[in-house]
Structure formats: structure tokens, C-alpha cells
């Protein structure tokens, strides 16, 4: 693992040196941004989270109804005195309701994962577009995401997270 990190870091710095030598006539301008901060503080991203929450609430209604149906049948089996035939019929109904509940939960989980994935991709596209606009407008040579790039120290003067947040408003 340490060898892999060392190798990636070496490649990273070799790329920086290569770019710097090729762009020696131009000033090398490097920027970084913090995706975690953007995901926490951005109003646009908060809107995506609210959209996901609304989707979750809409999907929960049928699930809650089915859970209540199962509970009602369970209560009836526990509390009421039933004939053997009625008990068997109710137990079969309960088994079917439990199967449907399980299927419904799985379907809802899959749908919510799909919604989450789509909103996450949309957020990353928006952020990528903003970063590209900032890079073009301010003539950045390279912009890294601070946490994924493995950068240990970055001067605040090259951190453009605030600019990304401002443009996402």
C-alpha cells in the first residue's frame, strides 16, 4: 500500500515537473478546492439533498402502509380467537404481505440509490463546470481536489473553494 502511494505521489510530481517545463514561458498557476466543504456548504448541493429527501418521503408512504397492514394481521393473529381454517388463511395472507413488504423495500432501496446516484452525478457535473469556468477565466494551469489528490500542504492563496461556492449560489 505504501509503495502504491509513493508511486502515485512520484507520478504526480513528475507530471507537475513535465507541465512546468512545457509551460516555462507561461506562469504556472495551480488551484485546489475542497469537495467536502462544497458538499457541506453549497446551497445548490443542499437543494439536491432536499430533492432526494422529498423522493424518500414519497417512496416511504406505500412502505408504511404495507408495514401497517402486516402489523394489523399480526395483531389479529395474536389477539383474536380464530378457527383453525381462519387462522391458516390469515397466516397465508400474512406470509404474502411480508413477501410483498420485502419486495417493496428492495424496490424502494434500488430506486433511492438510483436517485442518489443521479443527484450526485448532477452535483459533480455542476461543480466540474464551475471549476472549468474559474480555470478558464483566471488562467489556472492545474486545479486539484484537495483531499483526493493526496496533497498534504496547500497555501490558502491557491484554494478556490470559496470561489466555487460563490458561483454555485
C-alpha angles and dihedrals in degrees: 000000000000090000090053092051090047090049093049091047091049092050090048093054093043089055090050091051091047092050092045092053093046092049097041090125089056128056112258108234117187125186134184133194134193111235092189092057091047091050090051101042107030117108089206092055090045087056089054090051091050090050089053091048091053089051090050092051092049091051094047096063097074089041092054090047091053092047090052090050091053091048091050092053092045091051091048091051091049101042108032128072105234135179116251092254093049091046091051092048091049092047090052090049089050091051090051092047091050090051091049090048091052092048091047091051091050092048092049092047091052092047093048091049089052091050091047091049092049093048091046091051090048091051092049091048090051093047091046091052092050092047090050091050091050091046092051095042096046097034099241114178096201133006121191132191100243100224101037095046092064093235111163100190130024128172112237090234092074096043107107096179091113092053091050090050092049093052093047090060 
